Amino acid sequence: MSEYKITCCSTADMPAAYFEERKIPYVCFHYRMDGVEYPDDLGKTMPFAEFYDRISKGAEPTTAQVNAQQYMDFFEPILKEGKDILHFTLSGGISGSVNSANIAKTQMEEKYPDRKVIVIDSLAASSGFGMLVDAALDKQEEGLSLEENAAWAEENKNRLHHWFFSTDLTSFIRGGRISKVSGFVGQALNICPLMNVNSEGKLIPRNKYRGKKQVIREMVKRMEEHAQGGLSYNGKCFMSCSACEEDARKVADIIEEKFPNLNGKVVINSIGTVIGSHTGPGTVALFFWGDERTI
């Protein structure tokens, strides 16, 4: 069985220490803020607190996906070591990075015909993307081969649920994910939309609730409805948030009380600088394993 490396993009939004501990190479997206380009490097170049503070003060960052050449430069050293690659990309419903990764895959397999690169469109984002990578790493440690692990990921990636809410719709309005009229009315009435990632990996507004307390209650309810085993769910639960850890902690506390069999505590990460360029501050996201996403 050939040795293989699991790799991903920075948009998996896991802490730098996690990538180091589990020895996961990652390739950085980039963003531009106030005329300067930065790597999406897990808060190393620009701390998350500074990043979200600058957005709150009016900065409007734009993002750039990883291009094919950058993927080739990323893949090649691993292939030179004689290892195959199982690479996970940010959802194709959000970014075209999966297309760039597949172009690089073709080029690299032509250059290294004895090696194999498998690219998986995660259909996921932020720490939901990270949760899929985490599961694949566990499967690798259990002894799954490259092909077996890729097949497992393809079969199970739509069982990974993503639920989001935001108390600040400014960035969603600017990015066109929420219409200007709906967004401005929502801001005025203290409306918090509940969104999820659908089976095509696209971010979809689902319901609107007035105030944080109600949207938090409804988000936890979605986990009760969809988690594998219901309230007996014994898998992992990840969250990510953008400069609103207190809100995320409120959700986590409720989940830890309602789901006593969780595999460990709820893990709360920061939404990174590329995903955060589109959400802005005030977004809380919840991720867990459940029934298959079909819509």
Salt bridges, closest charged atoms under 4 A:
GLU3 OE2 - LYS83 NZ 3.83
ASP34 OD2 - ARG54 NH2 2.95
GLU50 OE2 - ARG54 NH1 3.34
ASP53 OD2 - LYS57 NZ 3.03
GLU76 OE2 - LYS111 NZ 2.66
GLU81 OE1 - LYS83 NZ 3.41
ASP84 OD1 - ARG115 NE 2.84
GLU109 OE2 - LYS105 NZ 3.12
ASP134 OD1 - ARG22 NH1 2.92
ASP134 OD2 - LYS236 NZ 2.69
ASP138 OD1 - ARG22 NH2 2.98
ASP138 OD2 - LYS236 NZ 3.50
GLU141 OE2 - ARG22 NH2 3.08
GLU142 OE1 - LYS139 NZ 3.76
GLU147 OE2 - LYS116 NZ 3.01
GLU154 OE1 - LYS157 NZ 2.73
GLU200 OE1 - LYS202 NZ 3.46
GLU218 OE1 - ARG222 NH1 3.00
GLU224 OE2 - LYS258 NZ 3.26
ASP247 OD1 - LYS212 NZ 2.94
ASP253 OD1 - ARG249 NE 2.96
GLU256 OE2 - ARG249 NH2 3.24
GLU256 OE1 - LYS265 NZ 3.98
ASP291 OD1 - HIS161 NE2 2.83
ASP291 OD2 - HIS226 ND1 3.14
